[in-house]
Amino acid sequence: MSNKQKTAGGFSALIASIAIVISLVIGILIYKFIFGNPANFVNNDPAEEALQGNYFGIIYKGGFIVPILLAQNFIVIIFSLERFFTLAKGKGKGNVDKFVAKVKGLLADKKIEEAIIECDKQRGSLANVVRAGLEKYQTMQSDTQMDKEQKIESIKKELEEATALELPMLSKNMVVISTSASVATLIGLIGTVLGMIRSFGAMSSGSPDTAALAAGISEALINTALGITASAVAIIMYNFFSTKIDQMTYSMDEATFTIVQDFSTSTK
């Protein structure tokens, strides 16, 4: 039996949860101590209006939704970096297309040992799957008790098991990014609605309170901007990583087909 390897990487469920909590804490601290710094406001009082052109003070006036939206932006950034480094590790050391082409060439020349050595050099998810298949290929070549169809099925099963070990690592935590793409917009919309309610409240009296009206509109727009920013980045990163995962999955399928096909045509 082959000793299947598995590429380690990505945040565990516990670390992912901790990262989300830390993002929220950082968002609150930034909101309170940086955006809410008294120096950003008239008379050094956060209850007063923000100083002219002071964007920290303006963002602070976005209300209690702001730290949540800041946390969403941090979550998207943290998990995008996590996916970037994890997928880079899963890809291996060299170019994936060149690796697949080299393995195909070595298989065509019946140089199985050399192909396994190339897998050890490449490393990563694809290399682990190919290595498991090649080792099973060698085992089946020397097996005299099974017929050809049984050997092919055994190789296919080995490749499927190796692939099943790798795919979860590749798509791990993608749900956090995809969820952020939707949730950030909705949270920003909540802040927008609250700001508009505040604005309409300022206009409900006989003489509109222009300061309250401006504050309400500012709150609405700030939350909208933060929510859209987090959502836009999350969508871009999700599509980027999904494409990378699809490319790697396709390379796995191509390599596994090559191994099975080569064994099928070279074995009587």
N, C-alpha and C positions, 0 to 999 in steps of 0.2 A: 504494500500500500504506500502511496505517496504521502509525504509529509507536507500538507498544504500550509502555506504561509498566509498571513492576513496583514494587510497594511493598517497600522494603527494611526489614529489621528482624529481630530475634531473634538469639540467639547462634549463631555458626558452630560447626561440630563441634569445632574447636580450642578456641575460647573456652569451650564447654560442658565440654570435658574439663578445662580449666584450672580452671574454677569448681568442679568436683567435687573436684579435688585440693586446692584452696585450702580448701574446706569441711572436708575431712578434717584438714588441717593445723591449721585453727582449732579443730576439735573436740579434737585432741590437746593443743594449747596450753592451752585452757580447762580440760580435764581435769587436766592436770599442774600448772599454775600457779595456777589459781583454785580448783577443787574440791580439788586436792591441796595447797593451802597449809597448812603446818604449824600455823598458827594455828587451823585448823578441827578439830584433834585433841587428845586427851589427851596431856599432856607434850610438846606441839608435835612429835609424831611421827606421820606418816601411817600407820605400821604399827600404831598403837594405834587404839582406838575413836574415833569422831567425838564431839565435844562434844555434850552434851545439847541437842537442838533445833537443831543446826547442820546445815542441809540440804545445804550444799555438801560437807561431810564425809561425810554419808550417801550422797549421789550418788556420791562418789569410791569408796566401798566397793562400788559396782556392778561394779567390775572393768574389764578391758581392753575389754569390749564397749561401755562407755559412750561413749568418744570416737567410735566408729563410728556409734552411734545419734545422737549430737550432730551429726555430719556429715550424717546423713540428714535431720535436722530442718532444718539450714541449706540443704541442697540443695533441699528442698521450698519453703522460703521464697524462695530466690534465683530458682528457675525459675518460681515463681508470680508474682513481681514482673516477671520477664522477659516472661512471657506476658501479664500485665495491660497493660503498656505497649505491647507489640507489637500486641496486638489492638485497643487504643485507637487506635493509629496506623492500623491496617488499616481500622478503622471509618470514619475520616475526621473532618472537623471538625464536621459537623452531625448531626442525627438521621437515621438510615438510612431509616426509614419515610417521613419527610417528603421526603427526597431522591428516593426511588423514586416517590412520588406526584407530585412536581414534574416529574420527567422524563417520566412518563406524560402529564401534562397538556400539556407542551411538544410531545411527539411527536404528540399528538392534534391540536394546532394547527399541525403541520408546521414547528415552530420548532427545527430541528436544531441550528443554530449556538448558539442560546440554551441548548439542552440540553447541548451540549459545554462551554459556559462554566460551567454549573452543576457539571459534573464537575470542572472545574479548581478551582472554589471548594471543593467537597466534599473532594476528594482521597481517598486510601485505596484499598483493594483493590476495593471495589464500584465506585467512581467510575472506576477504571482500566479495569475490564471494560466498563462502560457506554460509556465514551469510545471504546474500541476498536471496539465495535459500531456506535456512531453515525458514526464516521469511515468505516467500511466501508459503512454505509448511504448516506452521501453519495456515495461512490465508485460504488456500484452504481446510483444514480439517474442518473448521467451516462454509464454504460456502455451502449453500443449493440450490442455484439458478443455479449453473453450473453443467454440467454432468462431468463424469470422464475424458473424452478426452479433454474437455475445460480446466479443472483444470491442466492437465499435460502440455498442450500447454502454459498455463499461467506461470507455473513454469519454463518451458524451456525458455520462452521469458525473464523472470526475470533474469535467469542465464546468458543468452546471453548478456543482457544489462549490467549486472555487469562485465562480462568478457570484453566487449567492452570498459568499462571505465578504466580497469586496463592494458590491453595489450599495449596501446600507451606509458604508462609510462615505461614499461619494455624495449621497443625497442627504446625509445627516445635517440637521439644523436648517435645511432649506425652508422648512415650514415656518421658522421664525422670521425669515426675511419676507416670505410671501404674506404672512399674517400682518407684518408691519406695514406692508404696502397698502393694505386695506384699512387697518386700524388707525394709522396715523391720519389719514384723510378724515375719518369719522370723528376722531378726537378733535382735530382742528375745526371741524364743522360745529361741534358742540361749543367750542370757544367762540366761534363766529356768531352762533345764535345767541349766546349769552351777551356778547358785545352789542348785538343789534337790539336785544331786549332792553339793555341799559340805555341805548341811544333813544329808543322810542319812549322810554320812561322819562327821559330828560325833556322830550317834546310834549309830554302829556299835560303839563301845567300851562297856565295862561301865557306866561312868558318863558320860552324855552331856556334852559340852562345850557348855554353854549359850551361851557367847560365840560359838563357831564356828557353832552352830546359828542364832543370831540374825543373824550376818553372812551366812550362806548364804541365809536367807529374805529379808533386806534386798536382797542382790544380785539375787535372782530378781525381786522386786517392782519394783525400780528399772528394770531392763532391760525388764520388761514395760510399765511406764508410758511410758518413752521411746519404745519401739517402737510402741505403740498410738497415742501422740500424733502421731508422724510419719505413720503410716499414715492416721489419721483426717483430718488436715489435707490430705494428698495426695489422698485420695478426694474430699473436698469440693471442692478446687480443680480437680481433673480434671473432675468433673461440671459445675462452674460454667463452665469454659473450653470444654468440649465443647458446652454449650448455646449459648454465645456464637458459636462457630464454625458451628453448625448454623443459627442465626438469620441469620448473614451469608451462608451458602451459599444459604439459601432466598431471601434478597433478591436474590442474583445470578441465581438461576434465574428469579425473577419478572421482573426487569428484562430479562434476555435474551429471555424469551418475549415480553415486550411489544414489544421492538424487532423481532423476527422477524415477529410477528403484524401489527404496524403496516405493515411493508414489504410483507407478503403481501397485505394488503387495499388498499393504496394504489397498488400497481403492477399494471399490466395485463400 
